[in-house]
Amino acid sequence: MMSKEKLQEELNNMKLTKSQMIVLDILRSSGKDGVTPKQLLDKVSFAPRTVRYALRKLLKKQLIKRVPCLSDMRQWVYVPA
């Protein structure tokens, strides 16, 4: 397990935007249950487009994973990788 300081240093090296950092922090604090995009929008004051962009970039950098929502198969749940 990586220490918080080491993790923060690696995230800084990835040059994440502020919105990406906030979304990642929310996902990391949510635990293994994950968060849907709608739940993310309820927690932040970003535009839906900003949240979608942040999720897409975090997926591309393999910092988060997308899994099907078992309670509603039309949605995805995002969890930290």
C-alpha positions as semicolon CSV with decimal commas, in nm:
position;residue;x (nm);y (nm);z (nm)
1;M;0,000;0,000;0,000
2;M;0,131;0,340;-0,098
3;S;0,163;0,615;0,160
4;K;-0,053;0,925;0,125
5;E;0,247;1,147;0,053
6;K;0,379;0,913;-0,217
7;L;0,035;0,884;-0,374
8;Q;-0,012;1,262;-0,374
9;E;0,330;1,307;-0,535
10;E;0,245;1,060;-0,813
11;L;-0,091;1,229;-0,874
12;N;0,083;1,567;-0,899
13;N;0,319;1,420;-1,159
14;M;0,017;1,312;-1,367
15;K;-0,090;1,677;-1,394
16;L;-0,454;1,622;-1,306
17;T;-0,689;1,919;-1,324
18;K;-0,861;2,045;-1,012
19;S;-1,193;1,892;-1,118
20;Q;-1,024;1,556;-1,180
21;M;-0,862;1,568;-0,836
22;I;-1,195;1,647;-0,668
23;V;-1,375;1,365;-0,852
24;L;-1,094;1,123;-0,766
25;D;-1,105;1,226;-0,397
26;I;-1,481;1,164;-0,386
27;L;-1,438;0,823;-0,547
28;R;-1,157;0,730;-0,308
29;S;-1,366;0,832;-0,006
30;S;-1,671;0,639;-0,132
31;G;-1,504;0,303;-0,080
32;K;-1,573;-0,014;-0,276
33;D;-1,942;0,068;-0,335
34;G;-1,855;0,326;-0,597
35;V;-2,044;0,628;-0,719
36;T;-2,272;0,687;-1,017
37;P;-2,229;1,004;-1,225
38;K;-2,561;1,131;-1,084
39;Q;-2,434;1,088;-0,727
40;L;-2,114;1,270;-0,823
41;L;-2,316;1,561;-0,961
42;D;-2,507;1,582;-0,633
43;K;-2,179;1,613;-0,439
44;V;-2,007;1,875;-0,656
45;S;-2,112;2,200;-0,816
46;F;-1,965;2,120;-1,157
47;A;-2,149;2,110;-1,485
48;P;-2,241;1,757;-1,600
49;R;-2,001;1,795;-1,891
50;T;-1,712;1,866;-1,652
51;V;-1,786;1,553;-1,449
52;R;-1,808;1,338;-1,763
53;Y;-1,479;1,481;-1,890
54;A;-1,306;1,419;-1,555
55;L;-1,434;1,059;-1,543
56;R;-1,320;0,995;-1,900
57;K;-0,969;1,130;-1,831
58;L;-0,937;0,936;-1,504
59;L;-1,043;0,618;-1,685
60;K;-0,784;0,681;-1,955
61;K;-0,511;0,724;-1,692
62;Q;-0,635;0,402;-1,523
63;L;-0,694;0,571;-1,188
64;I;-1,056;0,456;-1,174
65;K;-1,263;0,164;-1,307
66;R;-1,614;0,151;-1,447
67;V;-1,837;-0,139;-1,340
68;P;-2,206;-0,211;-1,406
69;C;-2,448;-0,096;-1,139
70;L;-2,617;-0,409;-1,005
71;S;-2,928;-0,224;-0,888
72;D;-2,980;-0,047;-1,224
73;M;-2,806;-0,208;-1,519
74;R;-2,858;0,106;-1,730
75;Q;-2,595;0,288;-1,522
76;W;-2,226;0,256;-1,450
77;V;-2,059;0,282;-1,112
78;Y;-1,711;0,430;-1,088
79;V;-1,464;0,298;-0,830
80;P;-1,097;0,373;-0,763
81;A;-0,858;0,138;-0,942
